[in-house]
Amino acid sequence: MDLRNGSNTMEHDNINARPWVRYWARYIDMYYMAVLIIMLQKIFFPTRQLDLNIATVGMYIIWILLEAQLLATWGTTPGKWLLKTKVRDANNNKLSLKTALARSFLVWFMGLGMTVFYPITEILAYSELKNKGVTVWDKRLNCNVMHEDFGTERIPLIVGAIILPLLVIDYI
């Protein structure tokens, strides 16, 4: 996606939308949240099992707040950073906390279907991104998602970043 003439009008590029990169970045982030919750559960409540439904909803509520903070301060999240993706506003600045919070909520609500309707909403979001080059939430909030090629040299880092948390959980 490119900005035209420095104005707030955005031109969306269907070819560079990269829905699968966005999908995997999101699920890497969710993976890290799940690992964090499992680690905390093992440390503080080693003999109790978490209710999966409550843990999932709680994870997404925490993630909405954490993702918003990360996007406002870093302009990316751990999963997006691994896959070299950034989220910016129409002026190519990091999102304000208010916009980042609205975006995170809309992703959860419209893109992930509040964890209830996610297969349907993910397919609809994929189709929208593939056909129009922008998601509903990014269009509504005038956000610009930028991708850099991460190349094959980054694959060991990505694989390591996925395997290492499993080893930590196993150790705890």
C-alpha positions in Angstrom: 0.0 0.0 0.0 1.3 3.4 -0.9 0.5 6.9 0.0 -0.2 9.2 -2.9 1.3 12.7 -2.8 1.7 12.7 1.0 -2.1 13.0 1.4 -4.4 10.9 3.6 -5.7 9.1 0.5 -4.4 5.6 0.4 -3.9 3.5 -2.7 -4.2 -0.2 -1.8 -2.2 -2.8 -3.6 -3.8 -6.2 -4.0 -0.6 -7.8 -5.1 1.4 -6.8 -2.0 -1.4 -7.3 0.5 0.2 -10.6 1.6 -2.8 -12.1 3.5 -0.8 -15.3 4.4 2.0 -13.3 6.0 -0.6 -11.3 8.0 -2.3 -14.6 9.0 0.9 -16.2 10.2 2.0 -13.1 12.0 -1.3 -13.0 13.9 -1.1 -16.7 14.8 2.6 -16.4 16.0 1.4 -13.6 18.3 -1.5 -15.7 19.6 0.9 -18.6 20.0 3.1 -16.4 22.2 0.1 -15.3 24.3 -0.9 -19.0 24.8 2.6 -19.9 25.8 2.7 -17.0 28.3 -0.6 -18.1 29.8 0.5 -21.7 30.0 3.8 -20.6 31.7 2.0 -18.5 34.2 -0.5 -21.3 34.9 2.4 -23.8 35.4 4.2 -21.4 37.7 1.3 -20.1 39.9 -1.2 -23.0 39.6 0.8 -26.1 38.8 -2.0 -28.5 40.0 -4.9 -26.8 38.4 -6.1 -27.0 34.8 -7.4 -23.8 33.1 -10.8 -23.9 31.5 -10.1 -23.7 27.8 -13.0 -21.3 26.9 -12.2 -18.9 29.7 -8.5 -19.0 28.9 -9.2 -18.3 25.2 -11.5 -15.3 25.8 -9.1 -14.0 28.5 -6.2 -14.4 26.2 -7.9 -12.3 23.5 -9.0 -9.6 25.9 -5.4 -9.3 27.1 -4.0 -9.5 23.6 -6.3 -6.6 22.4 -4.8 -4.3 25.0 -1.2 -5.6 24.6 -1.3 -5.5 20.8 -2.6 -1.9 20.9 0.3 -0.9 23.2 2.9 -2.6 20.9 1.5 -1.1 17.7 1.5 2.4 19.4 5.0 2.1 20.7 6.9 -0.2 18.3 4.6 -0.1 15.3 4.7 -3.9 15.2 4.2 -7.0 17.3 6.5 -10.0 17.9 4.8 -12.0 15.1 4.8 -9.1 12.7 8.4 -8.3 13.6 9.5 -11.8 12.7 7.7 -11.6 9.4 8.8 -8.0 8.8 5.4 -6.4 8.9 4.6 -2.9 10.3 1.3 -1.0 10.8 1.3 2.7 10.3 -1.2 5.5 10.0 -2.0 7.4 6.8 1.0 9.7 7.4 3.4 6.7 7.9 3.6 7.2 11.7 3.0 4.7 14.4 -0.6 4.4 15.3 -1.9 6.4 18.2 -2.9 4.3 21.2 -6.6 5.1 20.5 -6.4 4.0 16.8 -4.3 0.9 17.7 -6.9 -0.1 20.3 -9.7 0.4 17.9 -7.8 -1.6 15.2 -7.1 -4.5 17.7 -10.7 -4.6 18.7 -11.9 -4.6 15.1 -9.5 -7.4 14.2 -10.9 -9.5 17.0 -14.5 -8.6 16.3 -14.5 -8.6 12.5 -11.4 -10.7 11.5 -11.5 -13.3 14.2 -15.2 -13.3 14.8 -14.9 -12.9 18.5 -13.3 -16.4 18.5 -16.8 -17.8 17.9 -17.3 -17.2 14.1 -13.6 -17.2 13.2 -13.6 -19.6 10.3 -16.3 -17.5 8.5 -14.8 -14.1 9.4 -11.3 -15.2 8.5 -12.5 -16.3 5.0 -14.3 -13.1 4.5 -11.3 -11.0 5.7 -9.0 -13.0 3.4 -11.3 -12.5 0.5 -11.6 -8.7 1.2 -7.8 -8.3 1.5 -7.1 -10.4 -1.6 -9.7 -8.7 -3.8 -9.4 -5.1 -2.5 -5.9 -5.0 -1.0 -7.2 -3.8 2.4 -9.1 -5.2 5.3 -12.3 -3.6 6.6 -10.6 -2.4 9.8 -7.6 -0.9 8.1 -9.8 0.9 5.6 -12.1 2.2 8.4 -9.1 3.4 10.5 -7.0 4.5 7.5 -4.1 2.2 8.5 -1.2 1.2 6.2 0.2 -2.3 6.6 3.7 -2.6 5.1 5.6 -5.7 4.4 9.3 -6.3 3.7 10.6 -9.5 2.2 12.0 -11.6 5.0 14.0 -13.9 2.8 15.3 -17.4 3.5 18.0 -16.3 5.9 15.3 -15.3 8.4 13.6 -18.8 8.4 16.0 -20.2 11.1 15.1 -17.2 13.4 11.4 -17.8 12.8 11.6 -21.5 13.4 13.7 -20.9 16.5 11.3 -18.3 17.8 8.5 -20.9 17.5 10.4 -23.9 19.0 12.1 -22.1 21.9 8.9 -21.3 23.9 8.0 -25.0 23.7 11.3 -25.9 25.2 10.7 -23.4 28.0 7.3 -24.7 28.7 8.7 -28.3 28.8 11.4 -27.1 31.3 8.9 -25.5 33.6 
